[in-house]
């Protein structure tokens, strides 16, 4: 046991020193420590522990001073931090005491069977002064590299991306599971993808490491940077902040009260393989989620066409010269059946349909606890006929109940920002990204209301399938007197899923949703394309293919559908389409006017030909894992666990 403790100390020391010439790979540490005597004296441990203060840093604290409305940073190697080390079962316990600001907390480092574990108990974080702990980074230099090292960082941004080691200074920092949307920005940020998986990878000189946030994932950021030193790490938000403007001055305020973040646990898995690459990291993460979430391999080959139908929308009309909103049908239940029957008759036997705006509450952006079919779409009888028809031809229909954003409602159901204001979600000008003052402002459902609303919905829900819309990928806190953190909301979302006996379809879900999901739609096949990224990879797809069936984003919403088909197929993604039965002129000036492309009559033939083209390639491998993906000589190669290789070129697709 003692040689493992020595190895831990060596790892931490190397991480502190910032030495990129020291080998960080855990296997090398094991080899070194195997020669250490089990009878090593305690004085040797103490002497190694004394080396902790000789490096640059192994831990970083960001803290806020409310009176100054500012955030500052301290590194554990400086004179303003006292460090003490003690032995625990299987590892060491390190107390970081930033005594000058009154913040102290312990970190435990333990060797498990095949990974190094670093943990922080939230209850052990002490604040003994005005300063408030804002974020903590653990082992920020583990796996750091110089530009001449051969390798890259694996970032699960969108589908996934690589950051190759470089001496050009650039940086990346984004929050896992998306930004805290409670803090409503004055200007919409440029379109970007979300991080759905709480992990990152490092490939360095033929060796690889997977880091995954097992706990604390609701409050973690992934940071990466290139330059004199290439680094990638996690930082965990301890207290959230909010910024608002007064007289053109930005004011920062801090989450008040007791610390509400969850405990922190990071696992660092060594990839013990020569010439390892990102496919090995994806395989290790797939193994982790399979065990952690009790996922099972898909048993039957199945490659459906995914379609998203839109029932109705509110449209402004003139009544005796007075403007008023009226519910307007876009795809009634009988029309939805006609679409399914038309596709069936054209040879598409496997269809998964997602049905939006099918109740009056969903049409009018109200919270829905009844799930009653809308009369303007045909009422109960037509909806039952639709469901019965779908069941008769093995078509799956997932009605959507999305209660996250709502119009009107009770103040008790509204989320409050850290600043004390209600979180009104505005419409943004598509050209300038600024708030559209003439547009509707929706409220954000407080996590405090989740249990009541979703319990009532579950108690009367009559159907065997459901989708929760934005609930699958949004995570935020409520900073009113109710005080619900992102961690609290994450737990409530899981409880909501468990309350339903229905199968669940999720739209680009965060990792914690995976145990409850039968299908995934709108899985991204691109990253955010930040300048620091060198290339996209299908990391998300490689993690879940063979475990959960998924589709890419709607093909008819893309500017280049032909190219998008090929990329979807190379990522193992089924195709999806957005459909409206009525002429899309009817949605102009409504909340759904962005669906101008979704006319079923104009896309039905493309849906049929695209489905037949893709299902022939994907159905035979739908239950297989993606073992490798690479690009060579202008071709993309996808290698499946049964030996199938799908080869893509700009002019077509060939299965070998």
N, C-alpha and C positions, 0 to 999 in steps of 0.2 A: 504493500500500500504506500509505503513512504516514497518509493521511487516515482510513483504517479504524482505525488504531491510535489516532488522536486520538478517533475516535468511541467506541472501547472505553473510553478513559480518561473521557470525558464520561459514559458510561453508569454506570461504577462510581462516579464522583463524585456523580452524582444519587442513586444508590442509597445512598450513604453519608450524604448530607445529610438524607435523610428528607423532602425537599421534595416534597410531593404536588402542588405547582403546576408543577413541572418536568415536561415531557413525557417519559415513559419509552419511548414507542413507538419501535421500532428504525427505522421508516421515516423518522421525523422526524430522527433522528440522521444517517441517510444523506443526507437533503436538506441538512442543515447542513454536513456534511463534504464534500459534492461541490464546495463553493466553496473548500475549503482547498487551497492550493498543494501540489503534489507536492514542491516544493523547500523545504518548511518546515524550519527548522533544528532540530538536535538540542536546542538550548537551549529551544525552545518546548515540546518533549516533556517536558523536565526541569521546566519551570515548571508545566506542567499536573500532572505527577506530584507536585509539592510540595503540591498542593491536596488530596491524599488525606487528610491529617491534619485537614482543616478540618471534616469532616462528623461525623455521629454514628457510623455503622458500616457497613461493607460486608461484614463477616464476623464470625461469632460462634463462639466456642470454649467448649464445656463440658468441664471437666476434673474428675478425681476425685483426692482425697487418701486413699489407703488407710488410713493411720494414723488419720485423722479420720472415715473412712467417710462422706464427704460429697461432694456434687457442687456445683461453683461455675461461674460464667459470666464470661467476659471478652469485650468488644467490641473490634474492631480499631482503633477511633478513639481509644481511651483512651491514657493515658500508659504503660500497661503493655504496649503492643504497638509494635514497630518495624516499619515497612513499607519495602520497597525494590522498585523497579519497573525492569524491563529489557525490551528489545524482543526478540521472537522472531518467527519466520516467521508472518506473518498476524495477529499480535496482541502481547500483552504477558504477561510472567511476573511475578507479584507474590509476594514472600516475606513471610509474616506471622510475625513473631518475638515470641512472648509470652515475653519473656526472664525475667520475674519468676517464671514457673513452669517454665521450661525446655522449652517446647513450640514447635516451629517447623515450618512446612510451606509449600510453594509452591503457588500456584494459577495455572493458565494460562488466559487468556481469548483466544479466537481467533474471528475472523469466518470462517464457512464460506459456502457459496453462498447458503443461505437461513435460516441460524440462527446464533446466538451460542453458542459452546461454552465451558463452564467445566470444567476437569479438575483432579483431584488424584491423583497416584500414591501409593498406600498406602505404598510403600517410601520415599517422600520425607518422611513424617511422622516427626519426631525428638522423642524424649522424653529429656531430659537432666536428670533429677531424680526426685523422688518422685512428682510429678504425672503422671497418666495421661490421655491424650486420650480423652474419652468420646463427644463428638459435635461435628460441624462443620456450620455453616450457611453457604452461599455466596449472596451477593446477596439477603439476606433482605428487603430493601425494594423489590426490583424489582416495579413494578406496584402499589405501595401507593397508597391513596386515602383521601380524607376522606368523611364520610358524605353530603355534598352532591353528591359525584360520582355519576354514573349508571352503575351496573354491579354486578358480582357476581363471586364466585369459583366455579369449577366443581370439585367434589370428587368423585372416583370411589369414593365410599363406597357399597358395595352396587351398585345399578343406577346411582347417580349422584345428586348433590344440588347445589343452588345456595345460596350464602351471599351475600345481598345486602349492599351497603355500608350500615352502620348506625353510629350513635353509641352504641348500647348495648354495654357491655363484655361480651364473651363470647369463648370460645376453643375451639379444636379442635386435637387432636394425636393422630394414630393412626399406627401402623406399617403400611406397605405389606406385603402378603402375610400379614397377621395377626401376633398377638403371638408372642413366643418361648415356645412351650408347654413348653419344658424347665423354665422357672421356674414350677413348679406353684403357683397361688395358693391361699391358705387358703379364699378365698371366691370363688365363681363370679361373674364380672362380669355385669351385666344383658345380656340378649340384644341383640346388635348385629350388623351386617353387617361384612364384611371389605372391605378395599381390595384389589382384584385387579389393578389397572392402576397402574403407577408414573408417574403424571402428574397435573398439575392445570392449570387454565386460568384466565385473567383476562380479563374483559370490562369495559372502562372507557371511558365516553364514546364508544361506537361503535367502539372498536378492541379488538383481542383478541390474546392471547399464549398459546401452549401451552408448558409446561415439562414435559419428560420426562426421567426418570433412565435414561440408556442404560447406565451402569455404576454399581454401588453400590446397585442397586435392591433387593438382598436385605437391605440394612441401612438403609433410608431411612424417615423419617417425613414425613408431610404435616402442616404446621402452618398454622392460619389463626386470625385474631382480628379482632374488630370493636371499635370504641370510638373514641378520639380519632384513631387511625390504623388503617385497615383493611389488614391484611397477609396474605399467603399465601406460603409458601416450603417448601423441603425442608430437613431436617436429617439428616445421615448419622451413624449409629452407628459409632464407631471401636472401642470396646470395650463389650461387653455388661455389664450389672449384674444382680445378683440380690438379693432381700431376703428375710430370714427373721427369725423372732421368737425372742428369748431373754428369758425373764422379762418378757413383755409389751412388750419394747423391740424396735423394728425395726432390724435390722442390715443395712447395705448392703455388699456385697462386689463386687469388680471382676474381670473376666476377666483372668487373669494370662498371662505369657509374651509372646511377640512379637505384634505387631498382626496379626490374621488377616482383617481386612475386605478387600473387593476394592477396586480402583481406583474412583474417582468420576468420572463424566462426566454433566453436565447440558446438555441442548440447549434453547435458548429460541427457539421459532419465532414470528416475527411473522406475524399473520394479516392480509395486505395486502388488506383489503376494507372498504368503507364499511358502517357499521352492522352489523358482525360480531356474531355471538352464539355460544351454546354449540354449535350445530349445525356451525358452521365450525370450532370447536376439535375436535369429534368427527371431522369429515372429515379434518383435518390429522393427527390421531392414527391414524386408519384408514390413511391414506397411509403413515405412518411404519411401522406394524406390518406392512403388506403388503410393504414393501421389506425391512425388517429381518428378518422371519421367513419371507420368501419364500412368502407366502400367495397362493393363487389364488382367483379368483372362482368361486363355485358355477356350474356349467354347466347343470344341469337343475333344473327346478322340483320341489320335494320338501318336503312338509309332513307328517311322520309323527306318529303318536301315540306318545308315550314312556310305557313302563310299567316299574315297578320291582318285581321279584318277589323274595320272600324264601324261601329253601329250608328252612332248619331253625334250631333254637335249642336251647341247653341249658336244661333245665327241672329244677328240684329235685323229686325224688320220694322216697318212703319205701320202703326195702328192709329188711324185717324190723325196722321201727321206726328204722332209721338213715337220715338224710337223705343223698341222693346226687344228683349231676347226671346226667341222661340226655339223650342227643341225641333231639330230637323233630322230626318232619317237619311243616312248615307248608305248603309247596308242592312236592310231589314233581315229578320230571321229566315224568311222564305227566300230572299235573295242570297243569303249566306249558303242555304241548302243548294240553291241553283249553282253557285260557284263550285261547291264540293262535288256535286253530281256531274257538272261539266268536266272537271278535272278527272274524276273517276272514269268517265266515258272515254276520255282521251288517253287512258292507260296509266294513270297515276293511282296506284292502289294504296300507297302509304302516305298519309297526310297528317301533319300536326298543325292544328289551327289555334291561334291565339286571338281571342275576341275582346277588343277594347270597346268602351263606351256602350255597353249593352244594357245598362240600367239607367233610370232617370237620374239617380244620384251621380253616376259616373259622367253622364252627358253634361250635367250642370256643375261639375267640380265640387260636389258635396261629399262628406264622409258617408260611407255606405255600410250599414250593419244588417240589411235585409236581403240584398242580392235578389231583387225581384225583377223579372224581365220587363222591359219598357213597353208600354202600350203602343207608342208611336212606331216601334219596330215590329209589332205583331202580337205582343202579349204572351201569356203563358202557353197557350195552345201551339202557336207557331214555334216558340222556343223549344217546347217538348218535341215537336215534329223534327226540328233540326237535330236535337240530341239523339233521338231515336234513329234518324237516318245515319248519323255519324257512327253510332254503335253498330249498325247493321253492315257497314262496309269497313270496319276496323279503322275508322278515322278518329283521331283524338281531338277534342275541343277543350281548350283551357280558357274559361271566362276570367277576365281580369277585374280584380277589385283593388284599386290603387288609392289608398287613403292618405298618402303622405302630404299632398298639397290640396288645400280645399278653399272654397270661397265662403265667406261669411262664417257661420258657426259660433260656438261659445268661446269666450275668452279663456276658460279653463283648459280648452283643447289646444291653445296656441303656444308655440315655443317662444321663449324669451332669450334675447342675446345677453352676453356678459355685460354689455353697456346698460341693460335694463329695458331696452326697446323691444317691441314685438318683432319677430322675424317675418317681415312681409317680403315674399318672393316676387319681384317685379318681372315684367317683360323687358327685354333689352333690345335696343335698336340694332338690327342685324348688320348695318353698315359701320356704325361707330362703337358698338358695344356698350353704349351708355344706357341708363335707365330710360324706358319709354314712359313718360309721365301720363300719357293718355291710355296706356294699357292697363289691364286688370292686375291687381296685386293679390296674390294668393297667400294664405297663411300656411304655416308649417305645423303639422300635427305633433303635439308634445308626446314624448315617450311615456309620460305619466298617464296618458289616455289610451295607450296601446292595449293594455290588458282588458280594459272595459270594452273597447270597440271591437277588438278581434275576438274576444270571448263571445260577445253577443252575435257576431257574424258567424262564428263556428257553430254555435248552438242551433242555428236555423238553416245552415247551408245544406242544400239538397243535392249537390252534384259531386261526382267523384273526382273532379279535376279542378284546379284553380291556379291562377298566377297572381302575384302580389305587386307586379309592376316595379315601381321605383324602390320599394322596400327591399328588393334583392341587392341593391348596390349603394344605397344612401345610408350614411351614418353621421349622426350629429348629436349634440347635447342640448339640454334645456337648463338655462342658468337662472331661472326664477327661483322662488322659495322652494319649489319642488325638487330642484337640483338633481337632474339626471345627466350622467356623463355619457360619452360615446360607448363606454364599456357597458353601462346600464342598458343602453338601447340595443347593443349587440345581443345581450342576454335575452332581452324582451323579444327581439326578432326571432330568435331560436325558439322561444316559448310559443310564439304565435304559430310558427310552422308545426310544432308538436301538437298544437290544439286541433289541427285539422287532420281528419282521416283521409282526405283527398290527396291524389298525386299532385305534385307541385312542379310547375314550369317556371324557370327563373330567367330574367333578362340580365345577361352579363353579371352573374352573381359574384359577390365577395366570397372568400374562401369559407367562412363560417356557415354559409348557406349550403355548401356542397352535400352534407349528409342528408338533406331533405329533398334534393332535386332529382326529378326524373328526366327533364330535358333542360337544355340551355339554349337560349336564342340570343342573337346579336353579339356573339363572341367576336371581339375585334380581330382582324387579320392585319392590323397595322399598329405601330407604336405612335407616340406623340411626335416623332420626327424632330426632336430637339437637336440642335447643332452638335451636341456632345455625343449623340448616338452615331455609330458607324454603320449598323445594319439591323434589320428586323429579323427575329427568329420566332417560330411558333412555340414559345415556351409554355404558355397557358394550355395550348392544344396538346403538347407532348405530355403535360401533367395529367390530363383528364381523358384523353382518347382511350377508348376501350373500357372506360368506367361509366361515363355519362354521354349520351348522344347530344350533339350540339350543331348549331347552324351559325353561319356568319351573318353579318348585317344584311338588310334587304337589298337584293341585287338591283332592283329597279330604282333605288335611291342613289346609286353610284354613277359618277360621271362617265366611267368606262366599264360597262357591264362585262364585255368580253374578257378583258384583262382580270376583272374581279373574279369571274368564274374560275379562271386558272389558278389564281392565288388561293381561293377558297378550297379548291380540290387539293392543292399541294399541302394545305394545312389540315386536311382531313375533315373539312367543314361541309355539312350539307348546305344546300341553297335555301334562301328564304325570300319572300316577296311581300310587299305591302299592297293590299287590295281594298278598293272602294267600289261598290256596285254602281252607284249613281255617277253621272258625269262630274268630274272634279271641279268644274266651274262653280259648283254649289258651295265649295268650302272657302272660297275667296273671302277674306276679311274675318275668318273665324280662327279659333285656337288651333285648328288643324290645317291651316292654309299651306303649311310646309309639305303636305302630302299631295301636292299638285301633280305628281308623277304616278299616282297609285290607281289609275283607272284600270279595272280588271280587263275590260274588253281589249285594251291595247297591249296587255302583257300576258294574256293567257297562253298564246302559242309559245312565247319565250319561256314561260314557266314549264311547259310540257317538254320542250326540247332540252332545256337546261337540266331538268330533273333526270330525263332518260340518259343524258350524256354523263352526268355525275354519278348517278346511282350505280351504273354499270361498273364504275371504278371503285366506289367507296363501300358499297354494300358488302362485298366479299371480305373486306378488312375492317368492318365497323366494330367488331369485337376484339380487334388486335390493338396492342400498344404501338405508338410511334417510337421506334428505337433510335432513329437518326434522321436528321434533315440537314442537307448541305447543298450548296450551289457550286457547280463546276462547269466551266466552259459555256456559261450562259444558260445552263439548265438547272432546274431545281429538282433534287432527288429526295423523296420521302420513303424511308425504309420502315416497314412494319415487322412486327414480331413473328409473323408467319413466313417471312422471307420475301414478301411482295415488295417491289420497288415501283413507285409511281414517279415517272419522269415527265417534267413539264418543260415545254419550250414556248416561245412567243406565238407559235402557230397551231398548237394543239396539245393533246395529252396522250401519252402512251403508257400503258401498264405492261410491265415486263415480269 
